[in-house]
């Protein structure tokens, strides 16, 4: 063919982090078929969905089987019943979000990727290390990326700097992979900076439900954020919906750029290139916000966080530096002296059959670190701690 | 804010066709609250899902409630069990599609819109009248659109012309809104043209299940199509999945553009900006291709097509020109002399409380036509024919 393709695709890394991990794990299994490999690299939930969500979804299936209750296309931006449930959830944090500002989708990853459709040529500021989608989706749309270093020195929480200009700022709090979370004061500084420079913050709150301390769950807890921030959130990690697919994005009505309303633009984008979320899924998501639903997923999150605490205690005892584990299901751990991320990944895989996620896979500043996830079973966490104990 | 937005959004029509229809219907209802308005404008299925799909989805819900059968993230491009079912469905038409070429998604609309991510600056050729998404998604990505006129003279099936150059050609067969369908010979001419000019065909087969005559259901029934065509298809109209959300796109492995493989590019796009389809949905879609599942949706399609046939017979008796109704659930009808599309829409709404879809909403060549959909109930179709009988 002789059509013009999007040449930015050549600038993307070929080896997506998790593909490379799979490749190395597979090679290890072939070499040692008897080894029981424990996966602490997993970024996916493992506990089943709560009874109330399941029963609600089955009831929704039944509705789809009868003429009088059958529903075809959902509204492009989602059903009001779910938007109301989300709006009520926000009220817990003192945040008022109108249903016209809420857009239901099949997940945060889709929204974060698709949001680039709304923008022209901008400088995008991305923390390093970071969830790879922010960078890759911007490479695809040829935006210039500037990395904001998340290091020990700044507590893995980059802040505005004098040289930063008007642009799009991606903030993820609690952070994947570091588990660091912005305080109210720090986020307030960010919002003030965005308002002063005319910048946009894209705030990824996918892990908000894991916060234990007094930290903002939503960027809109900060005054002025409705004039400078889009918030993306998801039922995946909150309610265990990774296999069900539901997320939402808040685009405030006050978010304007000259004559353009970002709210109207996103509505137009979604009504043109998206056709709504499964009715069954939306009913399930609604019930995840019922009292019973919340109690069910809280129990799951508690289980994951117990895993995190046990691993944290082990690391502390051994004098191994880490962050996270308190407001997020991840631990961001320093490799022993002299080891690179991938080197130490190989070392752990080879010597105790435990997989982690090499920090370097999340960006240059991730070199020398690895991520431990607590989404495994308590038994696997015990066994992993035992094995690591013999080695570290 | 002072960031750069995608200014192409200003070039989009504000009033999406179906919003404008809703507005006018609402106004009519306010004026005549007692009127029972019959909707022949509906592009959505109305019959409930078959028993086997429902039972399968409920079983999948149960699997998500147990630790041993719980599934988190689906593979980004879909489960093999569904890809295999689709691959087998293609075999009925003598088409061989490998599972590496099949990409499961939440629907054809998403895929058609998102495919623009893969391309640079091209001339896109779009039939007129047409499903609005082809044009709007290309306006968003600033491609130049050339319209290919679908008129009485060419049987509503535009063919290659001497002045057409290398580009991206959107073909929809059976067509929405005209109901026209390309013959094997005509599609062969298109494929030869694409191969000669180095062009890409994006073939929308969303209505293939409605074909009764000996017409190709898939572009890949034509020799050479695997080197020049992407096919987008959906469970929406086939299996009544508009509220369940599942579609698929075939990007052949032989589809290359210099050093770029479109298959690899689409895989990268989907793995970056998409996170797979609900497990429950994918199981439902798989069962829609079982013998029992097919028999169930065939019955629904037969019901819709009986509606279409009855309306077609009525129009024929009254000497009103139309096309479609045989291989598609739509009738494309000429307005009586002197009436424009919207004018006649208003006339029908006002005088017999029947809504249709004004042809002009699908493009300039749609002016003077309107679309009748057969997705209503048999009772509504009877009543609509009765009312129209007193008027036309």
Contacts between the chains, C-beta under 8 A, distances in Angstrom:
chain1	res1	chain2	res2	distance
A	1	B	198	5.0
A	1	B	199	7.0
A	1	B	200	5.7
A	1	B	227	7.9
A	1	B	228	6.7
A	1	B	255	7.1
A	1	B	256	6.8
A	1	B	257	4.5
A	2	B	166	5.0
A	2	B	197	7.6
A	2	B	198	3.1
A	2	B	199	7.7
A	2	B	257	7.3
A	3	B	119	6.6
A	3	B	120	7.9
A	3	B	122	5.2
A	3	B	166	6.3
A	3	B	167	6.7
A	3	B	168	6.0
A	3	B	198	6.9
A	3	B	199	6.6
A	3	B	200	5.2
A	3	B	257	6.1
A	4	B	119	6.4
A	4	B	120	3.4
A	4	B	121	5.5
A	4	B	122	5.2
A	5	B	118	6.2
A	5	B	119	5.9
A	5	B	120	5.7
A	5	B	257	5.0
A	5	B	258	7.9
A	5	B	260	4.8
A	5	B	262	7.5
A	5	B	265	6.9
A	6	B	117	6.5
A	6	B	118	5.6
A	6	B	119	5.9
A	6	B	120	5.5
A	6	B	265	7.5
A	7	B	120	6.5
A	9	B	118	7.6
A	9	B	260	6.9
A	9	B	265	5.2
A	9	B	268	6.3
A	10	B	259	7.9
A	10	B	260	7.7
A	12	B	268	6.2
A	12	B	272	7.8
A	16	B	271	6.4
A	44	B	72	3.8
A	44	B	73	5.1
A	45	B	72	5.5
A	46	B	70	7.1
A	46	B	72	6.8
A	47	B	67	7.0
A	47	B	70	7.2
A	48	B	64	6.3
A	48	B	65	5.2
A	48	B	66	5.5
A	48	B	67	5.3
A	48	B	70	4.2
A	49	B	64	5.0
A	49	B	65	5.8
A	49	B	70	7.4
A	51	B	65	6.8
A	54	B	61	5.3
A	54	B	62	7.1
A	54	B	64	6.5
A	54	B	65	4.2
A	57	B	61	4.9
A	57	B	280	7.0
A	58	B	58	5.0
A	58	B	61	5.0
A	58	B	62	7.7
A	61	B	54	5.3
A	61	B	57	4.9
A	61	B	58	4.9
A	61	B	61	6.8
A	62	B	54	7.1
A	62	B	58	7.7
A	64	B	48	6.3
A	64	B	49	5.0
A	64	B	54	6.5
A	64	B	243	6.6
A	64	B	244	7.2
A	65	B	48	5.3
A	65	B	49	5.8
A	65	B	51	6.8
A	65	B	54	4.2
A	66	B	48	5.5
A	67	B	47	7.0
A	67	B	48	5.4
A	70	B	46	7.1
A	70	B	47	7.2
A	70	B	48	4.1
A	70	B	49	7.4
A	70	B	243	7.6
A	71	B	243	4.7
A	72	B	44	3.8
A	72	B	45	5.4
A	72	B	46	6.8
A	72	B	240	7.9
A	72	B	242	4.1
A	72	B	243	5.0
A	73	B	44	5.1
A	73	B	242	4.7
A	73	B	243	6.4
A	74	B	243	6.2
A	106	B	106	5.2
A	106	B	245	7.6
A	106	B	274	7.8
A	106	B	275	7.4
A	106	B	277	7.7
A	107	B	275	4.8
A	109	B	273	6.8
A	109	B	274	6.8
A	109	B	275	4.4
A	110	B	273	6.1
A	110	B	274	5.5
A	110	B	275	6.6
A	112	B	273	7.8
A	113	B	272	6.0
A	113	B	273	2.7
A	113	B	274	7.2
A	114	B	114	7.8
A	114	B	273	6.2
A	117	B	6	6.5
A	117	B	140	6.3
A	118	B	5	6.2
A	118	B	6	5.6
A	118	B	9	7.5
A	119	B	3	6.6
A	119	B	4	6.4
A	119	B	5	6.0
A	119	B	6	5.9
A	120	B	3	8.0
A	120	B	4	3.4
A	120	B	5	5.7
A	120	B	6	5.5
A	120	B	7	6.5
A	121	B	4	5.5
A	122	B	3	5.2
A	122	B	4	5.2
A	132	B	272	7.9
A	133	B	272	6.1
A	133	B	273	7.3
A	136	B	272	4.7
A	137	B	272	6.0
A	137	B	273	5.8
A	140	B	117	6.3
A	140	B	269	7.3
A	140	B	272	7.1
A	140	B	273	8.0
A	166	B	2	5.0
A	166	B	3	6.3
A	167	B	3	6.6
A	168	B	3	6.0
A	197	B	2	7.6
A	198	B	1	5.0
A	198	B	2	3.1
A	198	B	3	6.9
A	199	B	1	7.0
A	199	B	2	7.7
A	199	B	3	6.6
A	200	B	1	5.7
A	200	B	3	5.2
A	227	B	1	7.9
A	228	B	1	6.6
A	240	B	72	8.0
A	242	B	72	4.1
A	242	B	73	4.7
A	242	B	275	7.8
A	243	B	64	6.6
A	243	B	70	7.6
A	243	B	71	4.7
A	243	B	72	5.0
A	243	B	73	6.4
A	243	B	74	6.2
A	243	B	278	6.8
A	243	B	279	4.5
A	244	B	64	7.2
A	244	B	278	5.4
A	244	B	279	7.4
A	244	B	280	7.1
A	245	B	106	7.6
A	245	B	275	6.9
A	245	B	276	7.1
A	245	B	277	6.6
A	245	B	278	4.7
A	255	B	1	7.1
A	256	B	1	6.8
A	257	B	1	4.5
A	257	B	2	7.3
A	257	B	3	6.1
A	257	B	5	5.0
A	258	B	5	7.9
A	259	B	10	7.8
A	260	B	5	4.8
A	260	B	9	6.9
A	260	B	10	7.7
A	262	B	5	7.5
A	265	B	5	6.9
A	265	B	6	7.5
A	265	B	9	5.2
A	268	B	9	6.3
A	268	B	12	6.2
A	269	B	140	7.3
A	271	B	16	6.3
A	272	B	12	7.8
A	272	B	113	6.0
A	272	B	132	7.9
A	272	B	133	6.1
A	272	B	136	4.7
A	272	B	137	6.0
A	272	B	140	7.1
A	273	B	109	6.8
A	273	B	110	6.1
A	273	B	112	7.8
A	273	B	113	2.8
A	273	B	114	6.2
A	273	B	133	7.3
A	273	B	137	5.8
A	273	B	140	8.0
A	274	B	106	7.8
A	274	B	109	6.8
A	274	B	110	5.5
A	274	B	113	7.2
A	275	B	106	7.4
A	275	B	107	4.8
A	275	B	109	4.4
A	275	B	110	6.6
A	275	B	242	7.7
A	275	B	245	6.8
A	276	B	245	7.0
A	277	B	106	7.7
A	277	B	245	6.6
A	278	B	243	6.8
A	278	B	244	5.4
A	278	B	245	4.8
A	278	B	278	6.0
A	278	B	280	7.8
A	278	B	281	5.9
A	279	B	243	4.5
A	279	B	244	7.4
A	280	B	57	7.0
A	280	B	244	7.1
A	280	B	278	7.8
A	280	B	280	6.4
A	280	B	281	7.8
A	281	B	278	5.9
A	281	B	280	7.8
A	281	B	281	8.0
